[in-house]
Amino acid sequence: MKGISGNPVLDAYHRMAISPVQGASTVKAPAPVQNPPSGADNAEVKISAQARELASGVGSAPETARVTELKAKIASGDFSIDPARIAERMLEHCEKVGL
């Protein structure tokens, strides 16, 4: 078989990709998934009040206000980054997690 790419590496790969491998078996499709049994075997999920609060967005007003404030500063060009402070906080975090 003559390659069409002109690149010997690609041609060799192509030959390997289309030729069957000796001793390899045919891949079978996975078995269909059965429906879980009903009744007592099913798991019960309970969502905590804290999780419900987080999902509903209750109490997120301070974060929303801070995001809005930062967006306004970025848009106006008044947002500045302190690289030294960022590096300091990164080091603190690394020490905290044991890196």
Secondary structure, DSSP 4 states (H G I P E B T S, - for coil): ---SSS-HHHHHHHHHHHSPPTTPPPPPPPPPPPPPPPSTTS------HHHHHHHHTTT-HHHHHHHHHHHHHHHHT-----HHHHHHHHHHHHHHHT-
